[in-house]
Amino acid sequence: MKYITIGDVRLERTAVLAPLASVADYAFRSMCRRFGAAAVTSEMVSAKGVCYGDRKSDALMTVTEGERPMAVQLFGSEPEFMAKAAVLAAAHKPDFIDINCGCPVNKVVSTGAGAALMKDIDLLGRIVKAVSTAVDIPVTVKIRRGWSLSSENAVEAALCAEANGACAITVHARTKEQLYSGKADLDTIARVKRAVKIPVIGNGDIDCAYAAEDMYNKTGCDLVMIGRAACGKPWIFEQVRHYLDTGEILPDPPKERQLEIMTEHIELLVKDKGEYIGMKEARKHTAWYLKGMKNAAEYRRRCGALSTLSDYYELLELVKKENL
């Protein structure tokens, strides 16, 4: 197994989990770590929310030993708030602080945060400097290819982040305007890797072990990041790790085992958040796990109405009856 180092943290050179908003909570992160994710990242956390004492924002920064190595990701557009939030985040003892310069969602971009920072590299640099100066743990930065295809500037953003104290750069190789459509441009990641001296993490379109290896080979990146492909399929990290280590492809677990994994995940969600909130969150996760099963469309409809664990167990028995 190969390793890389970010700051003073040693990571397996396999695949890490992306900071998926409203998805990458404690239960999901725990499942991904259990199946071999080299590191995980929190859902993105509002710097102003943290600074103003919002309890939900504070809860999003909780780090447990079983999730390490783990980053807390902050978003914001004002250096002073980002620095203060980073200090408060560091009190939770994450392994890294990650700065979001890539979220394309309008409610984030409209505040000047997320991918909007790709239009203001000077501000991006001041934010990175403020955060890296405020804390004594490694600071990483996640960027995009650029705001649009006519304003690609990932290399400029990466060099700026490195110059202002970033210990690693993650590149989502799509522009803000592409959102999550189209193909990720691997050449963008390769150009960033050639330009900077700090580790580069490639992100975009990794949905299997072959795709992970392809990104490594074509970009020279130090690590790869998996996002949406892990939804309903946390074992993808085990598959990537096994393939990179042995050259052998691990098939998906048998359907019976997939349902066991799903149940472990849903029960962990409910244990962590309580049945009312946990089951609301479970609706999307259950639908993702059941994708590809016989009668999946009907299951997806029923997932949208899940309210109790009893509802879930009832659906589970139906799935077993029709698929096993």
C-alpha positions in Angstrom: 0.0 0.0 0.0 1.3 3.5 -0.9 0.8 6.5 1.3 0.9 10.3 1.1 1.3 12.9 3.8 -0.7 16.1 4.2 0.8 18.2 6.9 1.8 15.6 9.5 -1.1 13.2 8.7 -0.3 10.0 6.7 -3.0 8.8 4.4 -3.4 5.6 2.3 -3.2 6.4 -1.4 -6.6 5.0 -2.2 -9.7 7.2 -2.2 -11.2 9.7 0.2 -14.8 10.8 0.8 -16.0 14.1 -0.6 -17.7 16.7 1.6 -21.3 16.0 0.4 -23.8 18.5 1.8 -26.8 17.0 3.5 -25.3 13.5 2.9 -21.9 13.1 4.6 -23.1 13.0 8.2 -21.7 10.9 11.0 -23.5 7.7 9.9 -22.5 8.0 6.2 -18.9 8.9 7.0 -18.7 6.0 9.5 -19.9 3.6 6.8 -17.4 4.9 4.3 -14.5 4.7 6.8 -15.5 1.1 7.7 -15.2 0.2 4.0 -11.8 1.8 3.6 -12.1 5.5 2.8 -8.7 6.9 3.4 -10.2 10.0 5.0 -13.6 11.7 5.3 -14.8 15.3 5.3 -17.7 16.9 7.2 -20.7 18.4 5.4 -19.8 22.0 4.6 -20.2 24.3 7.6 -21.1 28.0 7.5 -18.3 30.1 9.0 -20.8 32.8 10.1 -23.1 30.1 11.6 -20.2 28.9 13.7 -19.2 32.4 14.8 -22.7 33.2 15.8 -23.1 30.1 17.9 -25.5 28.2 15.7 -25.9 24.8 17.4 -26.5 22.9 14.2 -23.3 24.3 12.7 -21.4 23.3 15.8 -22.8 19.8 15.7 -21.7 19.4 12.1 -18.1 19.8 13.2 -18.1 16.9 15.7 -15.3 14.4 15.1 -15.2 10.9 16.5 -12.1 8.7 16.7 -13.6 6.1 14.3 -13.8 8.7 11.5 -10.2 9.8 11.5 -8.5 11.1 9.4 -11.3 13.6 9.1 -11.5 17.2 7.9 -14.0 19.9 8.8 -15.0 21.9 5.8 -15.8 25.6 6.2 -17.4 28.0 3.7 -17.6 31.8 3.8 -16.4 34.9 2.0 -14.9 37.0 4.8 -11.4 36.2 6.0 -12.0 37.3 9.6 -15.1 35.1 10.0 -13.3 32.2 8.3 -10.4 32.5 10.7 -12.5 32.7 13.8 -14.6 29.7 12.6 -11.4 27.8 12.0 -10.3 28.3 15.6 -13.7 27.1 16.8 -13.6 24.1 14.4 -10.1 23.2 15.6 -11.5 22.8 19.1 -13.2 19.7 17.8 -9.7 18.4 16.9 -10.2 17.5 13.2 -7.1 16.4 11.3 -7.6 19.1 8.7 -9.5 22.3 8.1 -10.8 22.4 4.5 -11.9 25.6 2.8 -14.7 25.3 0.3 -14.0 27.3 -2.9 -16.0 25.0 -5.1 -19.7 24.7 -4.1 -21.8 25.8 -7.0 -25.1 26.0 -5.2 -26.7 29.5 -5.6 -27.5 30.1 -1.9 -23.7 29.7 -1.2 -22.4 31.4 -4.3 -24.8 34.4 -3.8 -22.9 35.2 -0.6 -19.6 35.3 -2.3 -18.5 32.0 -0.9 -18.0 28.5 -2.5 -17.3 28.6 -6.3 -17.7 32.4 -6.3 -14.2 32.6 -4.9 -12.9 31.3 -8.2 -13.9 34.8 -9.6 -11.9 36.6 -6.9 -8.5 34.8 -6.5 -7.2 37.7 -4.3 -10.0 37.1 -1.8 -9.5 33.3 -2.0 -5.8 33.9 -1.0 -6.7 36.2 1.9 -9.1 33.6 3.2 -6.5 30.8 3.0 -3.9 33.0 4.7 -6.3 34.0 7.5 -7.3 30.4 8.2 -3.8 28.9 7.9 -2.4 31.6 10.3 -5.2 31.1 12.8 -4.8 27.3 13.3 -1.9 24.9 13.8 -3.4 22.0 11.9 -3.2 21.4 8.1 -5.4 23.6 6.0 -6.6 22.2 2.6 -8.6 23.9 -0.1 -11.1 22.6 -2.5 -11.5 24.4 -5.8 -13.1 23.9 -9.2 -11.9 24.1 -12.8 -13.1 27.7 -12.8 -16.3 29.7 -12.9 -17.0 28.9 -16.6 -15.2 27.3 -19.5 -14.2 30.8 -20.7 -12.6 31.6 -17.3 -10.7 28.5 -16.3 -8.2 29.4 -13.6 -7.7 26.3 -11.4 -3.9 26.6 -11.7 -4.0 30.2 -10.6 -6.2 29.4 -7.7 -4.1 26.5 -6.6 -0.9 28.5 -6.8 -2.5 31.3 -4.7 -3.8 28.8 -2.1 -0.3 27.2 -1.9 1.4 30.5 -1.5 -0.9 31.4 1.4 -0.4 28.3 3.4 -2.6 25.5 2.0 -1.1 22.0 2.6 -3.1 20.3 -0.1 -5.5 21.2 -3.0 -8.5 19.2 -4.1 -9.6 19.9 -7.7 -13.1 19.2 -8.9 -12.5 19.2 -12.6 -15.7 20.9 -13.6 -16.6 24.6 -13.7 -19.3 26.2 -11.5 -21.5 26.6 -14.6 -21.2 22.8 -15.3 -22.4 22.0 -11.8 -22.3 18.2 -11.9 -23.0 17.6 -15.6 -20.6 16.9 -18.4 -17.3 15.2 -18.0 -14.7 16.1 -15.5 -11.6 17.4 -17.3 -8.6 15.3 -16.1 -6.1 17.6 -17.8 -7.1 20.4 -15.4 -6.0 18.2 -12.5 -2.8 17.3 -14.3 -2.0 20.9 -14.9 -2.6 21.8 -11.2 -0.4 18.9 -10.2 2.5 20.1 -12.4 2.1 23.6 -11.1 2.2 23.1 -7.3 4.5 21.3 -4.8 1.8 20.4 -2.3 -0.4 17.2 -2.7 -3.2 17.4 -5.2 -6.4 15.4 -4.8 -8.5 14.7 -7.9 -12.3 14.8 -7.9 -14.9 14.1 -10.5 -16.5 11.0 -12.2 -14.8 8.3 -10.1 -17.5 5.7 -10.0 -15.4 2.5 -9.9 -12.0 1.2 -9.2 -11.0 1.5 -12.9 -11.9 5.2 -12.9 -9.8 5.8 -9.8 -6.7 4.2 -11.4 -7.4 6.1 -14.6 -7.4 9.4 -12.7 -4.1 8.5 -11.0 -2.5 7.5 -14.2 -3.7 10.4 -16.4 -3.2 13.2 -13.9 -0.3 12.2 -11.6 -2.5 13.3 -8.6 -1.5 12.3 -5.1 -5.0 11.1 -4.0 -8.5 10.7 -5.5 -11.8 11.8 -4.0 -15.2 10.0 -4.4 -18.5 11.8 -3.9 -21.9 10.8 -5.4 -20.7 7.3 -6.4 -20.5 6.4 -2.7 -24.1 7.1 -2.1 -25.8 3.7 -1.5 -22.5 2.1 -2.2 -20.0 2.7 0.6 -18.1 -0.5 -0.4 -16.7 1.4 -3.4 -13.8 2.4 -1.2 -13.0 -1.2 -0.5 -13.2 -2.0 -4.2 -10.8 0.9 -5.0 -8.4 -0.1 -2.3 -8.3 -3.7 -3.3 -7.9 -3.0 -6.9 -5.0 -0.6 -6.4 -3.3 -3.0 -4.0 -3.8 -6.2 -6.0 -5.0 -5.5 -9.5 -8.1 -7.5 -8.9 -11.7 -6.3 -9.1 -13.9 -6.9 -6.1 -17.5 -7.5 -7.3 -20.3 -5.7 -5.4 -21.4 -7.6 -2.3 -24.2 -10.1 -2.8 -27.7 -8.6 -2.5 -28.3 -10.1 0.9 -25.1 -8.4 2.2 -26.0 -5.1 0.5 -29.3 -5.1 2.5 -27.4 -5.9 5.7 -25.1 -2.9 5.0 -28.1 -0.7 4.3 -29.7 -1.7 7.6 -26.5 -1.1 9.5 -26.4 2.4 8.0 -30.1 3.2 8.7 -29.9 2.0 12.2 -26.8 4.1 12.8 -28.6 7.1 11.4 -31.5 6.7 13.8 -29.2 6.0 16.8 -27.3 9.2 16.0 -30.2 11.6 15.1 -33.3 10.0 16.7 -36.1 8.3 14.8 -37.9 11.4 13.5 -34.9 13.1 11.9 -33.0 9.9 11.2 -35.8 8.4 9.2 -36.2 11.6 7.1 -32.5 11.3 6.3 -32.9 7.6 5.7 -35.4 8.1 2.8 -32.7 9.2 0.3 -30.1 6.7 1.5 -32.5 3.8 1.3 -33.5 4.8 -2.2 -29.8 4.9 -3.2 -29.1 1.5 -1.8 -32.1 -0.1 -3.5 -31.2 1.3 -6.9 -30.8 -1.5 -9.4 -32.9 -3.9 -7.3 -36.0 -5.6 -8.9 -39.0 -3.2 -8.5 -36.7 -0.3 -7.5 -39.1 2.3 -8.8 -41.8 1.1 -6.4 -39.3 1.0 -3.6 -38.2 4.5 -4.3 -41.8 5.7 -4.0 -42.1 3.9 -0.7 -38.8 5.3 0.5 -40.3 8.8 0.3 -42.8 7.9 2.9 -40.5 6.3 5.5 -41.2 7.7 8.9 -40.3 5.0 11.5 -37.9 2.2 11.7 -41.0 -0.1 11.6 -41.7 1.3 8.1 -38.2 0.6 7.1 -38.2 -3.0 8.3 -41.5 -3.6 6.5 -40.0 -2.3 3.3 -36.9 -4.4 3.9 -38.9 -7.6 4.2 -40.6 -6.8 0.9 -37.3 -6.2 -0.8 -35.9 -9.5 0.5 -39.0 -11.4 -0.6 -38.8 -10.0 -4.1 -35.0 -10.0 -4.6 -33.4 -12.8 -2.6 
